[in-house]
């Protein structure tokens, strides 16, 4: 950072405050209606003035913010740094700051040390200076807004952060597939998706692509009238509003796109059908779990190879070893430069069953990294019968810890301490009270 004082150069339109405000005051109701609703994200606002706090309250109740988890507290960048030192980082942090530039940068650098990668930061300031704006953006600030700011201006700025087609997709896709049928890939997908939504407090969509035999509805004790089959049939006219109607809200931060699990239609789709659906899912939530069936078709291959991360679940036998080696060879050829798939060796230690030891299994694949899930029919069976996840049965169990660690590795997000000691925690009030997680029926 330069030690020289920054010039007090005025913003060019529309960044100039008066021009920026005039731009929105001149908008017609039809133009305002074109502002896109925000996706499923979490947003924390730290406000130093009652004026901004009141604006956030108005913004939180706007229909375009219906899918956003909004929290607000009185405080500035230092308060945010203290809080996020012991709490999960949201997708979007809004900060109000009325400080000299040098002090502002120092506080932002300390905040960056406790923020997870991918978190967007919007700074609301009181200085109308184009050079400062440019330098803040260069340092990673997503947007700089000058006070005073109105409800519509703020919603437009937030919407542009996520709806601009030139931006990177909001969400990350994680594909789960089994090297053989019945190895527990769906169970892994559902439990890890649950961990991302609860431990890391990120919105997740679990999409069950096993249209004929999918188990997402059973595992979460849901039986929705509309399913992923409806989304596939309507691929050409699928949009965010249609998708919203198809999703089943399972908990505050977890939504399901379940499979109908009926045999009325075959599943020989063209892979082109899934391109717009994937794009829509990626822009609807920070994380989308692709629960893929154990079939080898053009569309399943397309979904697998196109995911941001891949998780392969295997059982410790010879057929699984052969199949996973073939999968890893193909993925290595098609995804050069991407991170290697995660490998889960499931159902180890079944009594009287001959099996390949986990270390020997990965050695044959010329790998060293893997996650081993011991055979525990009582725990997994009880969870399946209750329509619950493992951590719902016992959040402190070893199995729950394994899923939490996998969620951290896949998302790159660090787990917050179980019990926060932050002084801000009692003060942090939710502007929109979330729905309670639905208990098993």
CORDADA-V446846 format. One record per pair of residues at least 12 apart in sequence whose ideal C-beta (glycine too) atoms are under 8 Angstrom apart, sorted by the first residue. I is the first residue (numbers start at 0). J is the second residue. D is the distance in Angstrom with one decimal. If there is no record, write none. Layout:
BEGIN
i=I j=J d=D
i=I j=J d=D
END
This chain:
BEGIN
i=0 j=101 d=7.8
i=0 j=104 d=5.6
i=0 j=134 d=7.7
i=5 j=100 d=5.7
i=5 j=128 d=6.4
i=5 j=130 d=4.8
i=5 j=131 d=5.4
i=5 j=134 d=7.2
i=6 j=128 d=7.7
i=6 j=130 d=5.5
i=7 j=128 d=5.7
i=8 j=128 d=6.3
i=8 j=129 d=4.8
i=8 j=130 d=5.3
i=9 j=127 d=6.5
i=9 j=128 d=7.9
i=9 j=129 d=6.6
i=10 j=127 d=5.8
i=10 j=128 d=7.6
i=10 j=129 d=4.8
i=10 j=132 d=6.8
i=10 j=145 d=7.7
i=11 j=129 d=6.5
i=14 j=129 d=6.6
i=14 j=132 d=6.7
i=15 j=127 d=7.1
i=16 j=127 d=5.3
i=16 j=145 d=4.9
i=19 j=145 d=7.3
i=19 j=152 d=6.9
i=20 j=149 d=7.4
i=20 j=152 d=7.0
i=23 j=149 d=7.0
i=23 j=151 d=5.3
i=23 j=152 d=5.1
i=23 j=155 d=6.8
i=26 j=151 d=7.6
i=31 j=151 d=6.3
i=34 j=63 d=6.0
i=34 j=151 d=7.7
i=34 j=154 d=6.1
i=34 j=155 d=5.5
i=34 j=158 d=5.2
i=35 j=63 d=7.3
i=35 j=158 d=5.0
i=35 j=161 d=7.9
i=35 j=162 d=4.0
i=35 j=239 d=8.0
i=36 j=62 d=7.2
i=36 j=63 d=4.3
i=36 j=64 d=7.5
i=36 j=65 d=6.8
i=36 j=66 d=6.7
i=36 j=158 d=7.5
i=36 j=239 d=7.0
i=37 j=63 d=6.2
i=37 j=64 d=5.8
i=37 j=66 d=6.4
i=37 j=67 d=5.1
i=37 j=157 d=6.0
i=37 j=158 d=5.9
i=37 j=161 d=5.9
i=38 j=66 d=6.3
i=38 j=161 d=5.6
i=38 j=169 d=5.6
i=38 j=170 d=7.7
i=38 j=202 d=8.0
i=38 j=239 d=7.8
i=38 j=282 d=5.9
i=38 j=283 d=5.1
i=38 j=284 d=6.3
i=39 j=66 d=4.7
i=39 j=67 d=7.5
i=39 j=202 d=3.7
i=39 j=204 d=7.7
i=39 j=252 d=7.7
i=39 j=254 d=7.4
i=39 j=283 d=6.1
i=39 j=284 d=4.3
i=39 j=285 d=7.3
i=40 j=66 d=7.7
i=40 j=67 d=5.7
i=40 j=68 d=7.3
i=40 j=89 d=7.3
i=40 j=90 d=3.9
i=40 j=91 d=5.8
i=40 j=161 d=7.3
i=40 j=169 d=7.3
i=40 j=202 d=6.6
i=40 j=285 d=6.6
i=41 j=67 d=7.4
i=41 j=68 d=4.4
i=41 j=70 d=7.7
i=41 j=89 d=3.8
i=41 j=90 d=5.3
i=41 j=91 d=7.2
i=41 j=200 d=6.3
i=41 j=201 d=7.1
i=41 j=202 d=7.1
i=41 j=252 d=7.9
i=42 j=67 d=5.6
i=42 j=68 d=6.9
i=42 j=69 d=5.2
i=42 j=70 d=7.3
i=42 j=89 d=5.9
i=42 j=90 d=7.0
i=42 j=91 d=4.3
i=42 j=92 d=7.6
i=42 j=93 d=6.6
i=42 j=157 d=7.8
i=43 j=70 d=4.9
i=43 j=71 d=7.4
i=43 j=72 d=7.7
i=43 j=79 d=7.3
i=43 j=82 d=7.8
i=43 j=89 d=4.9
i=43 j=91 d=7.6
i=43 j=92 d=5.5
i=43 j=93 d=7.2
i=43 j=427 d=7.9
i=44 j=69 d=7.1
i=44 j=70 d=7.1
i=44 j=71 d=4.3
i=44 j=72 d=7.5
i=44 j=92 d=7.9
i=44 j=93 d=4.2
i=44 j=94 d=7.9
i=45 j=71 d=7.6
i=45 j=72 d=5.9
i=45 j=73 d=7.8
i=45 j=74 d=4.8
i=45 j=75 d=5.9
i=45 j=76 d=7.1
i=45 j=78 d=5.5
i=45 j=79 d=4.7
i=45 j=92 d=7.5
i=45 j=93 d=7.1
i=45 j=94 d=5.3
i=45 j=95 d=6.6
i=46 j=71 d=6.2
i=46 j=72 d=7.4
i=46 j=73 d=6.0
i=46 j=74 d=7.5
i=46 j=95 d=5.1
i=47 j=73 d=7.3
i=47 j=74 d=7.1
i=47 j=75 d=4.9
i=47 j=95 d=4.5
i=47 j=96 d=7.2
i=47 j=97 d=6.3
i=48 j=95 d=6.3
i=48 j=97 d=7.9
i=48 j=146 d=7.3
i=50 j=146 d=7.3
i=50 j=147 d=6.3
i=51 j=95 d=5.2
i=51 j=123 d=6.0
i=51 j=146 d=6.8
i=51 j=148 d=7.3
i=52 j=71 d=6.1
i=52 j=73 d=6.7
i=54 j=148 d=6.3
i=54 j=149 d=6.9
i=54 j=150 d=5.9
i=54 j=153 d=6.1
i=55 j=69 d=7.0
i=55 j=71 d=4.9
i=55 j=93 d=7.5
i=55 j=153 d=7.9
i=55 j=430 d=6.8
i=56 j=71 d=7.4
i=56 j=430 d=5.9
i=57 j=150 d=4.5
i=58 j=150 d=5.5
i=58 j=153 d=5.4
i=58 j=154 d=5.8
i=58 j=157 d=7.8
i=59 j=71 d=7.8
i=59 j=430 d=4.0
i=59 j=431 d=5.5
i=60 j=430 d=7.8
i=60 j=431 d=7.7
i=61 j=150 d=6.8
i=61 j=154 d=5.9
i=63 j=154 d=5.7
i=63 j=158 d=6.7
i=64 j=154 d=6.9
i=64 j=157 d=8.0
i=66 j=202 d=8.0
i=66 j=243 d=7.9
i=67 j=431 d=8.0
i=68 j=89 d=7.7
i=68 j=202 d=7.6
i=68 j=251 d=7.5
i=68 j=252 d=7.3
i=68 j=429 d=7.8
i=68 j=431 d=7.1
i=68 j=433 d=6.5
i=69 j=429 d=7.3
i=69 j=430 d=4.7
i=69 j=431 d=5.6
i=70 j=89 d=7.8
i=70 j=427 d=5.6
i=70 j=428 d=7.2
i=70 j=429 d=5.4
i=70 j=430 d=6.8
i=71 j=427 d=7.9
i=71 j=428 d=7.0
i=71 j=430 d=5.7
i=72 j=423 d=6.0
i=72 j=426 d=5.5
i=72 j=427 d=4.9
i=72 j=428 d=7.1
i=73 j=426 d=7.4
i=74 j=423 d=6.8
i=75 j=94 d=6.6
i=75 j=95 d=6.3
i=75 j=96 d=5.8
i=75 j=98 d=7.9
i=75 j=106 d=7.7
i=76 j=94 d=5.3
i=76 j=96 d=5.8
i=76 j=103 d=7.6
i=76 j=106 d=4.1
i=76 j=107 d=6.5
i=76 j=109 d=7.9
i=76 j=110 d=5.7
i=77 j=106 d=6.2
i=77 j=109 d=8.0
i=78 j=423 d=5.9
i=79 j=92 d=6.3
i=79 j=94 d=6.0
i=79 j=110 d=5.9
i=80 j=106 d=7.1
i=80 j=109 d=5.2
i=80 j=110 d=4.7
i=80 j=112 d=8.0
i=80 j=113 d=6.0
i=81 j=421 d=6.1
i=81 j=422 d=7.3
i=81 j=423 d=6.4
i=82 j=421 d=5.1
i=82 j=423 d=4.5
i=82 j=424 d=7.4
i=82 j=427 d=7.2
i=83 j=110 d=7.3
i=83 j=113 d=4.5
i=83 j=114 d=6.5
i=84 j=113 d=4.8
i=84 j=421 d=7.4
i=85 j=415 d=6.3
i=85 j=416 d=5.4
i=85 j=419 d=4.6
i=85 j=420 d=6.0
i=85 j=421 d=4.9
i=86 j=415 d=5.2
i=86 j=419 d=5.7
i=86 j=421 d=6.5
i=86 j=424 d=7.4
i=87 j=115 d=7.9
i=87 j=198 d=7.8
i=87 j=199 d=5.3
i=87 j=200 d=4.6
i=87 j=201 d=7.7
i=87 j=412 d=7.1
i=87 j=414 d=7.8
i=87 j=415 d=4.6
i=88 j=113 d=7.2
i=88 j=114 d=5.1
i=88 j=115 d=4.3
i=88 j=118 d=4.9
i=88 j=412 d=7.2
i=89 j=118 d=6.8
i=89 j=200 d=7.5
i=90 j=117 d=7.4
i=90 j=118 d=6.4
i=90 j=119 d=6.6
i=90 j=169 d=7.7
i=90 j=201 d=7.3
i=90 j=285 d=5.7
i=91 j=118 d=7.2
i=91 j=119 d=4.8
i=91 j=120 d=7.8
i=91 j=121 d=6.7
i=91 j=157 d=7.4
i=91 j=160 d=7.4
i=92 j=110 d=7.9
i=92 j=114 d=7.3
i=92 j=118 d=6.2
i=92 j=119 d=7.3
i=92 j=120 d=5.1
i=92 j=121 d=7.2
i=93 j=120 d=7.9
i=93 j=121 d=4.7
i=93 j=122 d=7.9
i=93 j=123 d=6.5
i=94 j=110 d=7.8
i=94 j=120 d=6.7
i=94 j=121 d=7.3
i=94 j=122 d=5.4
i=94 j=123 d=6.8
i=95 j=122 d=8.0
i=95 j=123 d=4.5
i=95 j=124 d=7.6
i=95 j=146 d=7.5
i=96 j=122 d=6.2
i=96 j=123 d=7.3
i=96 j=124 d=5.6
i=96 j=125 d=7.9
i=97 j=124 d=7.1
i=97 j=125 d=4.5
i=100 j=126 d=7.7
i=100 j=131 d=5.8
i=103 j=124 d=7.8
i=104 j=138 d=7.1
i=107 j=120 d=7.7
i=107 j=122 d=7.9
i=107 j=135 d=7.8
i=107 j=138 d=6.8
i=107 j=140 d=7.2
i=111 j=139 d=7.1
i=115 j=411 d=7.0
i=115 j=412 d=4.7
i=115 j=413 d=6.7
i=116 j=411 d=5.8
i=117 j=285 d=7.8
i=117 j=411 d=7.7
i=119 j=141 d=4.2
i=119 j=142 d=8.0
i=119 j=160 d=6.0
i=120 j=139 d=7.0
i=120 j=140 d=5.2
i=120 j=141 d=5.7
i=121 j=140 d=7.5
i=121 j=141 d=5.8
i=121 j=142 d=4.6
i=121 j=143 d=7.8
i=121 j=144 d=6.7
i=121 j=156 d=7.1
i=121 j=157 d=7.2
i=121 j=160 d=7.4
i=122 j=135 d=6.3
i=122 j=140 d=5.2
i=122 j=142 d=7.3
i=122 j=143 d=5.0
i=122 j=144 d=7.3
i=123 j=143 d=8.0
i=123 j=144 d=5.0
i=123 j=145 d=7.8
i=123 j=146 d=5.9
i=123 j=148 d=6.5
i=124 j=143 d=6.2
i=124 j=144 d=7.4
i=124 j=145 d=6.2
i=124 j=146 d=6.9
i=125 j=145 d=7.2
i=125 j=146 d=5.2
i=126 j=145 d=7.5
i=127 j=145 d=5.1
i=131 j=143 d=7.6
i=141 j=160 d=5.8
i=142 j=156 d=5.7
i=142 j=159 d=8.0
i=142 j=160 d=6.3
i=144 j=156 d=5.8
i=161 j=282 d=7.1
i=162 j=282 d=7.7
i=168 j=278 d=7.1
i=168 j=281 d=4.0
i=168 j=282 d=5.7
i=169 j=281 d=6.5
i=169 j=282 d=5.3
i=169 j=283 d=7.8
i=169 j=284 d=7.6
i=169 j=285 d=6.4
i=170 j=280 d=6.7
i=170 j=281 d=4.1
i=170 j=282 d=6.5
i=170 j=283 d=6.9
i=170 j=284 d=5.3
i=170 j=285 d=5.3
i=170 j=286 d=6.1
i=170 j=287 d=5.5
i=171 j=281 d=7.6
i=171 j=285 d=6.8
i=171 j=286 d=5.5
i=171 j=287 d=7.4
i=171 j=307 d=4.6
i=171 j=308 d=7.0
i=171 j=410 d=7.4
i=172 j=277 d=6.7
i=172 j=280 d=7.2
i=172 j=281 d=6.3
i=172 j=286 d=7.9
i=172 j=287 d=4.9
i=172 j=289 d=5.8
i=172 j=305 d=7.5
i=172 j=306 d=4.5
i=172 j=307 d=5.0
i=172 j=308 d=7.5
i=173 j=191 d=7.8
i=173 j=286 d=6.6
i=173 j=287 d=7.2
i=173 j=288 d=5.5
i=173 j=289 d=6.8
i=173 j=306 d=6.3
i=173 j=307 d=6.7
i=173 j=308 d=4.5
i=173 j=309 d=7.7
i=173 j=310 d=6.5
i=173 j=409 d=5.7
i=174 j=289 d=4.3
i=174 j=291 d=5.8
i=174 j=302 d=6.2
i=174 j=303 d=5.2
i=174 j=306 d=3.5
i=174 j=308 d=7.2
i=174 j=309 d=5.1
i=174 j=310 d=7.1
i=175 j=187 d=6.0
i=175 j=188 d=3.8
i=175 j=191 d=7.9
i=175 j=288 d=6.7
i=175 j=289 d=6.7
i=175 j=290 d=5.6
i=175 j=291 d=6.4
i=175 j=310 d=4.8
i=175 j=312 d=6.9
i=176 j=291 d=4.5
i=176 j=292 d=8.0
i=176 j=293 d=6.9
i=176 j=299 d=7.9
i=176 j=303 d=5.9
i=176 j=309 d=7.3
i=176 j=310 d=7.6
i=176 j=311 d=6.0
i=176 j=312 d=7.5
i=176 j=326 d=7.6
i=177 j=293 d=4.9
i=177 j=311 d=7.4
i=177 j=312 d=4.9
i=177 j=313 d=7.3
i=178 j=293 d=7.9
i=178 j=311 d=5.9
i=178 j=312 d=7.0
i=178 j=313 d=4.3
i=178 j=314 d=7.9
i=178 j=319 d=4.6
i=178 j=322 d=4.1
i=178 j=323 d=4.1
i=178 j=326 d=6.4
i=179 j=293 d=6.5
i=179 j=313 d=7.2
i=179 j=314 d=6.6
i=179 j=318 d=5.7
i=179 j=319 d=5.1
i=179 j=322 d=5.7
i=180 j=293 d=4.4
i=181 j=314 d=7.9
i=182 j=312 d=5.0
i=182 j=313 d=5.8
i=182 j=314 d=4.6
i=182 j=319 d=6.7
i=182 j=345 d=5.6
i=182 j=346 d=7.0
i=183 j=312 d=5.7
i=183 j=314 d=7.9
i=183 j=345 d=4.5
i=183 j=346 d=6.5
i=183 j=372 d=7.5
i=183 j=379 d=7.9
i=184 j=290 d=7.5
i=184 j=291 d=7.7
i=184 j=293 d=7.4
i=184 j=310 d=7.8
i=184 j=311 d=7.9
i=184 j=312 d=4.1
i=185 j=207 d=7.6
i=185 j=209 d=7.3
i=185 j=213 d=7.4
i=185 j=214 d=5.2
i=185 j=215 d=7.1
i=185 j=218 d=7.1
i=185 j=290 d=5.3
i=186 j=218 d=7.2
i=186 j=345 d=8.0
i=186 j=379 d=6.7
i=186 j=383 d=7.8
i=187 j=310 d=6.6
i=187 j=312 d=5.1
i=187 j=343 d=5.6
i=187 j=345 d=7.0
i=187 j=372 d=7.7
i=187 j=405 d=8.0
i=188 j=205 d=6.8
i=188 j=288 d=5.2
i=188 j=290 d=4.5
i=188 j=310 d=7.4
i=189 j=205 d=6.4
i=189 j=215 d=6.5
i=189 j=218 d=4.9
i=189 j=219 d=7.0
i=189 j=288 d=7.8
i=189 j=290 d=7.4
i=189 j=388 d=6.6
i=190 j=388 d=5.2
i=190 j=389 d=5.4
i=190 j=390 d=7.3
i=190 j=402 d=4.7
i=191 j=288 d=7.3
i=191 j=310 d=7.5
i=191 j=402 d=5.5
i=191 j=405 d=5.3
i=191 j=406 d=5.3
i=191 j=409 d=6.8
i=192 j=205 d=4.7
i=192 j=253 d=6.7
i=192 j=286 d=7.5
i=192 j=288 d=4.3
i=193 j=253 d=6.5
i=193 j=388 d=4.3
i=193 j=390 d=6.6
i=193 j=391 d=7.8
i=193 j=402 d=7.6
i=194 j=390 d=6.5
i=194 j=399 d=7.9
i=194 j=402 d=4.7
i=194 j=403 d=5.1
i=194 j=405 d=7.2
i=194 j=406 d=3.8
i=195 j=286 d=5.4
i=195 j=406 d=4.7
i=195 j=409 d=7.6
i=195 j=410 d=6.0
i=196 j=250 d=6.5
i=196 j=251 d=7.8
i=196 j=252 d=4.1
i=196 j=253 d=4.2
i=197 j=250 d=7.6
i=197 j=252 d=7.4
i=197 j=390 d=6.9
i=198 j=403 d=5.1
i=198 j=406 d=6.0
i=198 j=407 d=7.8
i=198 j=414 d=5.7
i=198 j=415 d=7.9
i=199 j=406 d=6.3
i=199 j=407 d=7.4
i=199 j=410 d=6.1
i=199 j=412 d=4.9
i=199 j=414 d=6.9
i=199 j=415 d=7.9
i=200 j=252 d=6.4
i=201 j=252 d=6.6
i=201 j=285 d=4.9
i=201 j=286 d=5.7
i=201 j=410 d=7.0
i=201 j=412 d=7.3
i=202 j=252 d=4.8
i=202 j=253 d=7.7
i=202 j=254 d=7.5
i=202 j=284 d=4.5
i=202 j=285 d=5.6
i=202 j=286 d=7.2
i=203 j=252 d=6.4
i=203 j=253 d=5.2
i=203 j=254 d=7.3
i=203 j=284 d=6.2
i=203 j=285 d=7.5
i=203 j=286 d=4.7
i=203 j=287 d=7.3
i=203 j=288 d=6.4
i=204 j=246 d=6.8
i=204 j=254 d=5.0
i=204 j=255 d=7.5
i=204 j=256 d=6.2
i=204 j=280 d=5.9
i=204 j=283 d=6.4
i=204 j=284 d=4.7
i=204 j=286 d=7.5
i=204 j=287 d=4.8
i=204 j=288 d=7.1
i=205 j=253 d=7.0
i=205 j=254 d=7.5
i=205 j=255 d=5.3
i=205 j=256 d=7.0
i=205 j=287 d=7.9
i=205 j=288 d=4.4
i=205 j=290 d=6.3
i=206 j=227 d=6.2
i=206 j=256 d=4.3
i=206 j=280 d=6.5
i=206 j=287 d=6.2
i=206 j=288 d=6.6
i=206 j=289 d=5.7
i=206 j=290 d=6.5
i=207 j=227 d=6.1
i=207 j=255 d=7.4
i=207 j=256 d=6.6
i=207 j=257 d=5.4
i=207 j=258 d=4.2
i=207 j=290 d=4.8
i=208 j=227 d=6.7
i=208 j=258 d=7.3
i=208 j=289 d=6.3
i=208 j=290 d=6.2
i=208 j=291 d=5.3
i=208 j=292 d=6.3
i=208 j=299 d=7.4
i=208 j=302 d=6.6
i=209 j=258 d=5.5
i=209 j=290 d=6.7
i=209 j=291 d=7.4
i=209 j=292 d=3.7
i=210 j=226 d=7.9
i=210 j=227 d=6.4
i=210 j=228 d=5.5
i=210 j=231 d=7.4
i=210 j=258 d=5.0
i=210 j=259 d=6.5
i=210 j=260 d=7.8
i=210 j=264 d=7.8
i=210 j=266 d=5.0
i=211 j=258 d=7.4
i=211 j=260 d=6.7
i=211 j=261 d=7.3
i=211 j=262 d=5.8
i=211 j=266 d=5.9
i=211 j=292 d=8.0
i=212 j=258 d=7.5
i=212 j=260 d=6.0
i=212 j=292 d=7.1
i=213 j=227 d=7.8
i=213 j=257 d=6.7
i=213 j=258 d=2.8
i=213 j=259 d=8.0
i=213 j=260 d=5.5
i=213 j=290 d=7.0
i=213 j=292 d=7.6
i=214 j=258 d=8.0
i=214 j=260 d=7.7
i=215 j=255 d=5.6
i=215 j=256 d=7.9
i=215 j=257 d=4.8
i=215 j=258 d=6.5
i=215 j=290 d=6.3
i=216 j=255 d=7.3
i=216 j=257 d=4.2
i=216 j=258 d=7.0
i=216 j=260 d=6.9
i=217 j=383 d=7.4
i=217 j=386 d=6.9
i=218 j=383 d=6.6
i=218 j=386 d=6.6
i=218 j=388 d=7.8
i=219 j=249 d=5.1
i=219 j=255 d=6.1
i=219 j=386 d=6.0
i=220 j=385 d=7.5
i=220 j=386 d=2.6
i=220 j=387 d=7.6
i=220 j=439 d=5.3
i=220 j=440 d=5.3
i=221 j=247 d=5.3
i=221 j=249 d=6.3
i=221 j=255 d=6.1
i=221 j=257 d=6.3
i=221 j=386 d=7.8
i=223 j=247 d=4.2
i=223 j=255 d=7.4
i=223 j=257 d=5.8
i=225 j=244 d=6.8
i=225 j=245 d=4.8
i=226 j=245 d=7.3
i=226 j=256 d=7.3
i=226 j=257 d=5.1
i=226 j=258 d=5.9
i=226 j=259 d=4.4
i=227 j=245 d=7.5
i=227 j=256 d=4.7
i=227 j=257 d=6.6
i=227 j=258 d=5.7
i=227 j=259 d=7.7
i=228 j=258 d=7.2
i=228 j=259 d=4.9
i=228 j=264 d=7.3
i=229 j=245 d=5.7
i=230 j=242 d=6.8
i=230 j=245 d=5.4
i=230 j=256 d=6.6
i=230 j=276 d=6.0
i=231 j=268 d=6.4
i=231 j=272 d=6.0
i=231 j=273 d=7.8
i=231 j=276 d=7.4
i=234 j=272 d=4.4
i=234 j=273 d=7.6
i=234 j=275 d=6.2
i=234 j=276 d=6.2
i=235 j=275 d=7.8
i=237 j=275 d=6.2
i=237 j=276 d=6.1
i=237 j=279 d=6.2
i=238 j=279 d=7.1
i=239 j=279 d=6.4
i=239 j=282 d=7.6
i=239 j=283 d=6.3
i=242 j=279 d=5.7
i=242 j=280 d=7.5
i=242 j=283 d=6.3
i=248 j=434 d=7.3
i=249 j=436 d=7.9
i=249 j=437 d=6.7
i=250 j=434 d=7.9
i=250 j=436 d=4.0
i=250 j=437 d=6.5
i=251 j=433 d=4.1
i=251 j=434 d=5.9
i=251 j=435 d=7.5
i=251 j=436 d=6.2
i=254 j=284 d=7.2
i=256 j=280 d=8.0
i=266 j=292 d=7.9
i=266 j=294 d=7.6
i=266 j=296 d=7.7
i=267 j=296 d=7.1
i=268 j=296 d=7.8
i=268 j=298 d=4.8
i=269 j=297 d=7.5
i=269 j=298 d=6.9
i=270 j=297 d=4.8
i=270 j=298 d=4.0
i=270 j=300 d=7.6
i=270 j=301 d=3.9
i=270 j=302 d=7.7
i=272 j=298 d=7.2
i=273 j=298 d=6.0
i=273 j=301 d=6.5
i=273 j=302 d=6.1
i=277 j=302 d=7.4
i=277 j=305 d=6.8
i=286 j=410 d=6.8
i=289 j=302 d=5.7
i=289 j=303 d=7.9
i=289 j=306 d=5.9
i=291 j=303 d=6.1
i=303 j=330 d=7.8
i=304 j=330 d=7.0
i=304 j=333 d=5.1
i=304 j=334 d=6.3
i=308 j=338 d=6.8
i=308 j=340 d=7.8
i=308 j=341 d=7.1
i=308 j=409 d=5.5
i=309 j=330 d=6.5
i=309 j=340 d=3.9
i=309 j=341 d=7.0
i=310 j=340 d=6.5
i=310 j=341 d=4.5
i=310 j=343 d=6.4
i=310 j=405 d=7.9
i=310 j=409 d=7.3
i=311 j=323 d=5.8
i=311 j=326 d=6.0
i=311 j=327 d=7.6
i=311 j=340 d=5.0
i=311 j=341 d=7.1
i=311 j=342 d=5.7
i=311 j=343 d=7.1
i=312 j=343 d=4.6
i=312 j=345 d=5.3
i=313 j=342 d=7.0
i=313 j=343 d=7.1
i=313 j=344 d=5.7
i=313 j=345 d=6.9
i=313 j=360 d=7.6
i=314 j=344 d=7.6
i=314 j=345 d=6.1
i=314 j=346 d=5.2
i=314 j=354 d=7.8
i=315 j=344 d=5.7
i=315 j=346 d=7.5
i=315 j=347 d=5.5
i=315 j=354 d=4.2
i=315 j=355 d=4.7
i=315 j=356 d=7.3
i=315 j=357 d=6.4
i=315 j=360 d=5.5
i=316 j=353 d=8.0
i=316 j=354 d=6.1
i=316 j=355 d=6.5
i=317 j=355 d=7.1
i=320 j=355 d=6.5
i=320 j=360 d=6.2
i=320 j=363 d=6.0
i=320 j=364 d=7.5
i=323 j=342 d=7.3
i=323 j=364 d=6.9
i=324 j=363 d=7.6
i=324 j=364 d=6.0
i=326 j=340 d=7.6
i=327 j=339 d=7.8
i=327 j=340 d=6.7
i=327 j=364 d=6.4
i=339 j=366 d=7.7
i=339 j=368 d=7.9
i=341 j=370 d=7.1
i=341 j=405 d=7.2
i=341 j=408 d=7.1
i=341 j=409 d=6.8
i=342 j=361 d=6.9
i=342 j=364 d=7.7
i=342 j=366 d=6.6
i=342 j=368 d=7.1
i=342 j=369 d=4.5
i=342 j=370 d=7.1
i=343 j=369 d=7.2
i=343 j=370 d=4.9
i=343 j=371 d=7.9
i=343 j=372 d=6.2
i=343 j=405 d=7.7
i=344 j=357 d=5.0
i=344 j=360 d=6.1
i=344 j=361 d=7.7
i=344 j=369 d=5.6
i=344 j=370 d=7.1
i=344 j=371 d=5.0
i=344 j=372 d=7.0
i=345 j=372 d=4.5
i=346 j=372 d=7.0
i=346 j=374 d=4.8
i=347 j=371 d=5.6
i=347 j=372 d=7.0
i=347 j=373 d=5.5
i=347 j=374 d=6.2
i=348 j=373 d=5.1
i=348 j=374 d=5.0
i=349 j=374 d=4.7
i=357 j=369 d=6.5
i=357 j=371 d=5.0
i=370 j=401 d=6.5
i=370 j=404 d=7.9
i=370 j=405 d=6.2
i=372 j=398 d=7.3
i=372 j=401 d=6.5
i=375 j=398 d=6.7
i=378 j=392 d=6.7
i=378 j=393 d=7.9
i=378 j=396 d=7.4
i=378 j=398 d=6.3
i=385 j=439 d=4.8
i=386 j=439 d=4.7
i=386 j=440 d=6.6
i=387 j=439 d=5.1
i=389 j=402 d=6.4
i=390 j=402 d=6.6
i=390 j=403 d=7.4
i=391 j=439 d=7.7
END
